[in-house]
Amino acid sequence: MAPILVVYFLLHLVPGSCGLKAQASDETQSLLQPEPQVVFASPMPGMISAYKLKSNGEMPMLPFTAMTCASAVWSAYAAVINDMSILFGNITGVIFGSIYIAIYVRNATSALQLLPHYIGLSLCTLGVFCVSIFLETSLAANILGIIADSLVIAMYAGPLSVAREAIQRKSTDGLSPAFTAAGLVTGILWTLFGFIIAKTVIVWLPNLIGAICCLMQVALFAMYGLPKPVEPKPETVIAVPTDKIKKIEALDGDCSIAEAPCTALLADVDEADDEQSSAERLLLR
């Protein structure tokens, strides 16, 4: 019995695993209280670095969107079947995923790049609300479970959205070794659980697919090595003619003393910048 309890304990570290915890025995469930979610927390070091450097690098947003949506769906599933242990186990995924998304959005350079994720998050929220409120309990639980399994697959496979670019550049800069390792271990454990204990395709199939996706990422690491550290965004340096700087310094930067001259000088500086940009474009041609 002890080895089985250890396996159950490890399986609880998987995102979405809490949604299947109801299948465990009463004795096992007493040991499966909300623990730190390894896969949820694994991207945190990389996101802290991205926050400090104000750059996402080549990192995709899809895993974070899928993590947040999957955790939200499992939380709704918990509310439908009135199981607080499932809720507390998955609410951490919503919190971590929201933090990752906030950092990613802060560093994003294109609003158009974020649009599909905004749409996905909105549809997920609306769908979960409608299913939870308007459908009968057993039907709602089944639908939410299937949706959550699909989102877990998307979370595992999300890093592969940059696989083509990684092969072309021969670089794994868009992948997270920690996320891949955590996903591979937990995916294998849940696949074994589904085959040996749960004996249901709903359990082992999505986790088998997730483990395969993680193995593909491991293959990329084996071929191209670990990703390089994210580099900070380069600062834009504007060259201003020395005589203009001296004149502005003479005014001590106070336009209230000499409004017209100061404004004129600043306009001259802008004009100098435009001329410099035009000259650089000509040189590039």
Disulfide bonds with the S-S distance in Angstrom:
Cys255-Cys262 2.38
